Amino acid sequence: MNAALAPAPTATTNRLPIIDLGPCFAGEPGAFEATARAIGEASETIGFYFVINHGIPQSLIDATLAEARRFHSLPLERKMAVQ
């Protein structure tokens, strides 16, 4: 089943929705509309969601998370200087 077309879970399911951008990149008919609906519903009911098939290389994701960890490990005064 296409994740972008699957209904978003309700707040009581304890699961985050998975939004698949693959159909949008593949040019599937109705994919943009279905994805927009899924994002809207997930945003309104849960507030968070996972995005898959977005095309961002895992190496860039890993590097970004490493930099976030590095920044958040700094003393508060150093973090507050970045404004």
C-alpha positions as CSV (number, residue, x, y, z in Angstrom):
1,M,0.0,0.0,0.0
2,N,1.3,3.5,-0.9
3,A,2.1,5.2,2.4
4,A,1.2,8.6,1.0
5,L,-2.3,7.3,0.3
6,A,-2.7,5.5,3.6
7,P,-4.8,7.4,6.2
8,A,-2.8,9.0,9.0
9,P,-3.2,7.3,12.3
10,T,-5.1,9.0,15.1
11,A,-3.4,10.4,18.2
12,T,-4.4,7.3,20.1
13,T,-2.5,4.8,17.9
14,N,0.9,5.8,19.3
15,R,2.5,5.5,15.8
16,L,3.9,8.2,13.7
17,P,2.6,8.4,10.1
18,I,5.0,7.6,7.3
19,I,4.8,10.0,4.3
20,D,6.2,8.6,1.1
21,L,7.4,11.2,-1.3
22,G,8.4,8.5,-3.9
23,P,5.1,8.7,-5.8
24,C,5.5,12.5,-6.1
25,F,9.0,12.2,-7.6
26,A,7.8,9.4,-9.9
27,G,5.0,11.7,-11.2
28,E,2.2,9.3,-10.3
29,P,-1.2,10.9,-11.0
30,G,-2.8,12.4,-7.9
31,A,0.4,11.8,-5.8
32,F,0.8,15.5,-4.9
33,E,-2.7,15.8,-3.7
34,A,-2.7,12.6,-1.7
35,T,0.7,13.5,-0.1
36,A,-0.6,17.0,0.8
37,R,-3.7,15.4,2.4
38,A,-1.5,12.9,4.3
39,I,0.8,15.7,5.6
40,G,-2.1,17.9,6.5
41,E,-3.9,15.2,8.4
42,A,-0.7,14.0,10.2
43,S,0.1,17.6,11.1
44,E,-3.3,18.3,12.5
45,T,-3.8,15.0,14.4
46,I,-0.3,13.9,15.5
47,G,1.9,16.9,14.9
48,F,4.8,14.8,13.6
49,Y,5.5,12.4,10.8
50,F,8.3,10.5,9.1
51,V,9.2,11.3,5.4
52,I,10.6,8.5,3.3
53,N,11.9,8.4,-0.3
54,H,12.8,12.1,-0.1
55,G,16.1,11.8,-2.0
56,I,18.3,13.3,0.7
57,P,21.5,11.2,1.0
58,Q,21.9,9.4,4.3
59,S,25.5,10.8,4.6
60,L,24.0,14.3,4.7
61,I,21.4,13.3,7.3
62,D,24.1,11.7,9.4
63,A,26.4,14.8,9.2
64,T,23.5,17.1,10.1
65,L,22.6,15.0,13.1
66,A,26.3,14.9,14.2
67,E,26.5,18.7,14.0
68,A,23.2,19.1,16.0
69,R,24.7,16.8,18.7
70,R,27.9,18.8,18.7
71,F,26.1,22.2,19.0
72,H,23.7,21.0,21.7
73,S,26.7,19.7,23.7
74,L,28.2,23.2,23.9
75,P,27.8,25.3,27.1
76,L,24.7,27.4,27.2
77,E,26.6,30.7,26.9
78,R,28.2,29.5,23.6
79,K,24.9,28.4,22.2
80,M,23.3,31.7,23.2
81,A,26.0,33.6,21.3
82,V,24.6,32.1,18.0
83,Q,21.8,34.4,17.2
